[in-house]
Amino acid sequence: MVASPPMAVAIQHWDRSSALVDGRVSIPGVSIVALPNARCWAGLFQGIFDAAELPLARFTFCHDQGDPLVALPIFPDRLFLQQYIYVRADDDSDDLAALKGRRVLVPGYYFSASFWHRKFLRDAGVGATEVEWTSTAPELDPRVRVPEGINIKIVPSANRGVDQLADGRVDCIMHEYTLPTHTGREPRMRRLFADVYDIQEEWYRETSVHPILHLIAVRADALEKRPDFGVELCRAFDEAKGHMYQWLQSERTTGLPFARQAIDRSLEVFGDDPWKYGLAANQRELDLFLDLARADGLTQKRANLADLFDRRALEYRFTSRL
């Protein structure tokens, strides 16, 4: 029997991938390292890694450009993003429609999270051209072109734009991280929605959409050398997620007093697999994101969903349950 060629994989360290990082789950001949997001995708493009965790927006753009990358139906990062919308404490706005004509800061216009935020704005009647955009970082791929009518001011920030919101240079921050507001360390800011957790749950119940930020991508030449590589990764990520689900069942391992309440609530809302992998279980989110990518000018054409994925990997059936 011919041995499978060795492969290298870079991922971020989440609870659902922790068992892959610490070796509880392994694949023969495959090395797995945990790195920051930017180093994951940079190493993938440089050929250092054969597979890596990649922002959904970056993968979608690369596919549109014809880059030889193939997706796997593994989604290690996803977020409900209404909770990351901030305004100043002295701003009496309480809905997204109030942002029309105002200055909004995002970490990057084509960050995956920003597509979902613009979706919320559109649903509130605010188009992308009706906002003055600020970004804390330029687009990293020189091929990216922002559509006509979209003006973005690049203003670096060491604190995710908090300084710009506090001193009035922007009116709102739409981010993918919690800003230091609810702790009392920055009383000049607040979340736009006071009842944001109820809003997020209601939005999920209405749409069945749990926004995806990252997926696992594989170099096409790696699949040529090791055709079952995608299936092997699906199996490993499924098993690692199972370890996470098992760990959550022992909620006393965390320092959060209401951990069991959060777990029971997740089971009630999402069922026994709150963190779904697989194409069929995520088709609604992915189809919506592809529509957003085309509408926002990230892609030149609307991709066919099935064409993005390794066909062998699509046959894998994920089984881990909470």
SVG drawing of the C-alpha trace seen along z (x, -y; Angstrom):
<svg xmlns="http://www.w3.org/2000/svg" viewBox="-40 -64 46 66">
<polyline fill="none" stroke="black" stroke-width="0.4" points="0.0,0.0 1.3,-3.5 1.5,-5.8 -0.5,-9.0 1.7,-12.1 2.1,-14.3 -0.1,-17.3 0.0,-20.5 -3.0,-22.3 -3.3,-25.7 -6.4,-26.5 -7.4,-28.9 -7.8,-27.6 -11.5,-27.4 -13.2,-25.1 -14.6,-23.1 -11.1,-22.6 -9.2,-22.3 -9.0,-18.5 -7.2,-18.9 -4.7,-21.3 -3.8,-19.3 -3.7,-16.0 -6.7,-14.2 -7.9,-14.0 -5.3,-13.3 -5.0,-12.3 -2.1,-10.0 0.5,-12.0 -1.2,-15.3 0.3,-18.0 -2.1,-20.6 -1.0,-23.9 -3.0,-26.7 -2.1,-30.2 -3.7,-33.7 -6.2,-34.2 -3.8,-36.2 -1.0,-33.6 -3.4,-30.8 -4.5,-32.2 -1.1,-33.6 0.5,-30.2 -2.2,-28.6 -1.6,-30.9 2.2,-30.5 2.0,-26.7 3.2,-26.3 -0.1,-24.7 -2.2,-22.3 -5.4,-23.4 -6.3,-26.2 -9.1,-28.1 -10.1,-31.0 -12.6,-33.8 -15.7,-33.1 -15.4,-36.4 -11.7,-35.8 -12.5,-32.3 -15.5,-33.6 -13.3,-36.3 -10.5,-33.8 -12.9,-31.4 -14.3,-34.2 -10.7,-35.1 -10.1,-31.5 -7.6,-30.7 -7.1,-26.9 -8.8,-26.5 -11.6,-24.1 -13.9,-24.5 -14.9,-21.9 -18.3,-22.1 -16.6,-22.8 -17.4,-26.2 -15.3,-26.8 -16.3,-30.5 -19.8,-32.0 -21.3,-34.9 -24.6,-36.7 -23.4,-40.2 -26.1,-42.6 -24.3,-42.5 -21.2,-44.2 -22.9,-47.4 -21.9,-50.3 -22.8,-54.0 -21.9,-56.7 -23.8,-56.8 -25.1,-60.3 -26.6,-59.1 -30.3,-58.4 -30.5,-56.1 -32.1,-52.7 -32.4,-51.3 -30.3,-50.9 -32.4,-53.3 -30.9,-56.1 -27.5,-55.4 -28.5,-56.7 -26.1,-59.5 -23.8,-58.9 -20.2,-57.6 -19.8,-53.9 -16.5,-52.2 -15.9,-48.6 -12.6,-46.5 -12.6,-46.0 -15.3,-46.7 -14.9,-43.2 -14.5,-41.4 -16.9,-38.5 -18.7,-40.1 -19.2,-43.4 -21.4,-41.7 -23.8,-40.6 -23.8,-44.0 -24.6,-45.6 -27.4,-43.0 -28.9,-44.3 -28.6,-47.9 -30.3,-47.0 -33.2,-45.3 -33.5,-48.6 -33.7,-50.6 -30.1,-51.9 -28.1,-51.2 -24.3,-50.9 -23.9,-54.2 -25.9,-56.0 -23.2,-55.6 -19.8,-57.2 -17.5,-54.3 -14.3,-54.2 -12.1,-51.1 -9.2,-50.5 -7.2,-48.6 -7.0,-48.5 -8.0,-45.5 -5.1,-43.0 -5.6,-41.6 -4.6,-44.1 -7.0,-42.6 -10.0,-43.8 -11.9,-46.7 -14.6,-48.5 -17.7,-49.4 -18.3,-52.9 -20.2,-55.1 -18.6,-53.5 -16.2,-55.8 -14.0,-54.4 -11.6,-56.3 -8.7,-54.3 -7.9,-55.3 -5.7,-52.9 -6.6,-52.2 -4.9,-50.4 -8.2,-49.8 -10.6,-48.6 -11.9,-52.2 -12.9,-52.9 -10.9,-56.2 -12.7,-57.3 -16.2,-56.6 -15.3,-58.3 -14.0,-61.5 -16.8,-61.8 -14.9,-61.0 -17.4,-58.2 -21.0,-57.7 -21.1,-53.9 -18.8,-50.9 -19.8,-47.6 -17.3,-45.0 -16.8,-41.3 -15.4,-41.7 -16.8,-43.0 -15.6,-46.5 -14.9,-47.5 -18.3,-49.1 -20.4,-46.8 -17.6,-46.5 -17.9,-50.2 -14.4,-50.9 -15.7,-53.0 -18.9,-54.7 -19.0,-56.9 -20.2,-54.0 -23.1,-51.5 -24.6,-48.8 -27.1,-50.2 -29.7,-47.6 -30.4,-47.4 -32.2,-44.0 -29.7,-42.7 -29.8,-39.1 -33.5,-38.9 -33.2,-40.5 -30.6,-38.0 -32.6,-35.0 -35.7,-36.4 -33.8,-37.0 -32.6,-33.4 -36.1,-32.0 -37.3,-34.1 -34.5,-33.4 -32.8,-30.1 -29.5,-31.9 -26.5,-31.5 -24.0,-33.8 -20.8,-32.0 -17.5,-33.8 -14.9,-31.1 -14.6,-27.8 -11.8,-25.3 -10.2,-25.6 -7.9,-23.1 -5.4,-23.7 -6.5,-21.9 -3.1,-20.3 -3.4,-18.8 -6.6,-17.0 -4.9,-15.8 -2.1,-14.2 -4.4,-12.9 -8.0,-12.7 -9.6,-11.7 -7.9,-14.6 -11.1,-16.6 -13.0,-13.6 -10.3,-13.0 -10.6,-16.6 -14.4,-16.4 -14.1,-13.3 -11.4,-14.9 -13.4,-18.2 -16.5,-16.2 -14.8,-14.2 -13.2,-17.4 -16.6,-19.0 -17.8,-15.9 -15.1,-16.5 -16.4,-20.0 -20.0,-18.9 -18.9,-16.3 -16.9,-19.0 -19.9,-21.3 -22.0,-18.6 -19.7,-19.1 -20.5,-22.8 -18.7,-22.9 -15.4,-23.0 -16.2,-26.6 -16.1,-29.7 -19.4,-31.0 -22.2,-30.7 -25.0,-30.4 -23.2,-28.1 -25.9,-25.4 -28.6,-27.9 -26.8,-28.9 -26.4,-25.3 -30.1,-24.5 -31.1,-27.6 -28.9,-26.7 -30.4,-23.2 -33.9,-24.7 -33.2,-27.1 -30.8,-25.2 -31.5,-21.5 -28.9,-18.9 -26.3,-20.2 -26.0,-24.0 -22.7,-24.2 -23.7,-22.6 -21.3,-21.4 -22.2,-20.1 -23.6,-21.8 -27.3,-20.9 -27.4,-22.2 -25.8,-25.5 -27.2,-26.1 -29.4,-29.0 -26.4,-30.9 -24.2,-30.2 -26.7,-31.1 -27.4,-34.3 -23.7,-35.1 -23.1,-34.5 -25.9,-36.9 -24.4,-39.5 -21.0,-39.0 -22.3,-39.7 -24.5,-42.6 -21.6,-44.3 -19.2,-43.9 -16.9,-41.4 -17.5,-38.9 -18.1,-39.5 -20.7,-36.7 -22.9,-34.8 -21.2,-31.5 -22.9,-28.1 -22.8,-26.8 -22.0,-23.2 -19.1,-24.2 -17.2,-25.7 -16.8,-22.4 -14.9,-19.2 -17.4,-16.6 -16.0,-13.8 -16.2,-15.8 -19.9,-16.6 -20.7,-12.9 -19.4,-12.8 -22.2,-12.8 -21.5,-14.7 -22.7,-12.9 -21.5,-14.7 -24.4,-15.8 -24.6,-17.8"/>
</svg>
